[in-house]
């Protein structure tokens, strides 16, 4: 009869109440729809969207980044750290059992005092199992375990956030590199054409056909194009270095695939504002931190209540090693203790106050993360939509300026206008070509930002790629 009663008593003590508030997800004021209603949306948020660019080189760069990026490796190690902390805190819910063995040789001091010729020297051998268990009657350890588990999940969501940012940065960095390549190509082609024109103008000047003013104007146009080349070359080298480090490699050249004109624009992913709470890892991370902070309140409040501990020992002790495990050498003890704070000079109250303030900070951080998520999606939708309109207008502008430049040079060759008109037309065309290429990069980046902002199952696809190297 005693055994079932003891088991029931232990179960009752272990399953006691937990002080402190239980977590309830705060209400979220989510808009019904995005500010910009895109009609051509598709369910692409669960796919490897970077493959939609149609460039195998870009796909390889993303794969390398997911395996080798140092920030991601740090985030993965941090997950392991929090997993260890969770295991450590959770162990407090269970009895702690240990074993000890001791061999000792000693001289009895009492015998020295009583006797006249010195004390007795003898050996002592002890082997024992000991156990201790803090009964979590008020839920302090369970609240700490709840907090540790939430922190572990938050670290995993933080790692997923690094993955999302990493994929976006790798794709965006490559697109920017191809944009700079195209601008350098335009600058070199323009410089070559203007250089050929300058050589002709020098011959004309030497032949007395044109004035020094016209020659100087032509040369200034040529030097202008030459001056832009090292600017783009420097930017390309720096972009390659940055992208190399992003890939977890030393600075160096980056392989090229399709040109920016050949890259395909990914489709617009579908998603509702209400889905953002579960699709974005940064919002999930903020909520897990809120759960952890909420649990810490209960852990702090539990310190007001008594702590109940059980201890026990069973083993053998003997002055002879041969007789150590005899029944007469058996020793045991068990007991329990209760400790309770009486006066702490506000120490516990201060911890409770700090925990409650931490919970408020985590709550506001969670609400801010949600609002920031809504903003980023809306910004990306507006960005890609308006940039698309801008790009179409710039394309028409480049065509018009090309016609203007051709006509101005023809008019100049036939003596109908001065070279200033040609200078203005070709300078405007050069700037418009560069701006058009830059807008292409902006449109691609806006779509990348949209996939990052809206989240989705594609992060799971990318996460599997981070473990591909481990599986090989």
C-alpha angles and dihedrals in degrees: 000000000000095000098057089045092051092048091049091049092051091048090050092050094045093048096050124139124286118229121216132052122309113231119261119178109248117243114264124214097216120176116241093234142358120275091245115052109212113197098189097065126140136189095259101128092098096053135082091266095185088069089066089075086073096225117126090195090059090049090053092049091053091049092051091048092052090053103038110025109123096213089057091048089051090050090050091051089049090056089054089050093054091045088057091048091051091052091049095050094043091054088071089073091067135060115271112226126189140170131219138184124191134182118189137175116198147161116232108239093199090060091053091056096046100038127064100221106046138286131294117266117211144153129246125200122189131180119176148157116223130190137185133182132183109212106227093215096152098037100249094136092040090053090049089049090049090052093047092050091050090049089051091052090045090054090051091050089048088054090051088050090055089051092053092048092044095053091047092048093048093049093042092047091052092047090050090050092053089047090054090047090055093047090050089050091052091047093050093046091048092047091050093050093046091046091055089048091050092053090053091048091052090055090048091049092049088050091052094244097119134029129249088251092061092045091051091049091052092047092050088054091051094048090048090060092045091052092058094055098073089044091059093040090055092047091049093051092048092047090051090050092050092047091049092055089047087056090052093252137116116268112282146119121316125221117247131219127167122004119249089257091055097048117105122231113237119237122258111266119230123233143138125231092243090059092059092083092069100027101057116070093205090060091046089049091051091051093050089052088052090052090050093049091048091053091050089064090062092045090053095046092049089068089074089068132071121277114224119201132181122203133182142173134192126176149098134281127185143154089228125060091211092057097041097110098040117123091246089059094057116120130182142163139174135181148146137231139198125204125184133177115243104169123009100158091242096309095129093040089053092052091049091049091049091049092050091049090049090052090053091051091050090048093053091045089053092050091047092051090054093049091046089051092053090048095049093051093048092046092050092048092051092043096054093042097049094039089055089056091045091050092052091051092048091050089056089045092054091050091049093047091048089056090045092052093048092048094046092052091047091051090048093049089053093048098248097121143015125263090253089078091052090047092052094046096049093044090051091048092050093050092045092052091052092046091050091053091047090052090053088057091047091053093050091046091050090056091048089051090050093055090047092048098046095045122192143152094318088087088064089053090051092045090057088054090057089060095045091094092052092053094055 
